[in-house]
Amino acid sequence: MRLTVLGCSGSFPGPGSPASGYLVEAPHEGRTFRLVLDLGNGAFGALQRYVPDYDVDAVGVTHLHPDHCVDVCSYYVASRYNPRGRRARVPVYGPFGTADRLAAMYGLPLDPGMREVFDFRAWVDVEPTKIGPFVVSVAPARHPVEAYAVRLDHDGRSLVYTGDTGPNPALAELAASANLLLSEATFLHGADNPPDLHLTGRQAGEYAQAAGAGRLVLTHVPPWYDGQRMLADARAAYAGPLELARPGAVYDI
């Protein structure tokens, strides 16, 4: 698998990065299969640097806060009015109600909404789902809206993305022995943080250590915090390879 960071700014785009967006690629049936996890503010623009004509095979949305999904609206416009013609509908996986929420964001009638461009499907957290070459498992996150952490397995390798979540026992189980854990680190360790909303850098490190993750990449750091502080907090709990996500970073897993 190859992971490319499209955007990693926490909660809103920052001066140096779009909001959350991640491109994951793997060989499949003689070609490269492209799955995008989240398309927050600005991430669709970044996607076009790496994917000619934004021709991806599927999109997965962890939850319906704008910094993780609003650029699906941009993808809709680019596909709906592309002068080179329409392609087959792109599967979009997300929480229940994703189709209606995105239609409402863009001001479309709920029926058909964006269904002429996208094939909306709900995440299922009971058993793994096959998306192209990936075996995809999800676990409910702890967040004010329906949200999921996502695990991708392919050819004996694994990537786990936390999405947005507060402390969550299911996360360590989902991330067990992951080769790379892409974890949000939004809150400062030791601060009086709201419950069931986000992780600190220290908590991300604790989950990576408990899961035996091979590498930890911290993401979703808000522009008002210093990512180096998040790294230091995570390092206090995690002994493996550790770094901050940055736009354009590529990880071969």
PyMOL commands that set and color helices and strands:
alter all, ss='L'
color gray80, all
select helices_A, chain A and resi 43-50+52-54+66-69+71-80+98-106+169-174+201-211+227-235
alter helices_A, ss='H'
color red, helices_A
select strands_A, chain A and resi 2-7+21-28+31-39+58-60+90-94+118-122+129-131+134-140+148-154+157-161+180-184+216-219+242-244+250-252
alter strands_A, ss='S'
color yellow, strands_A
deselect
rebuild
show_as cartoon
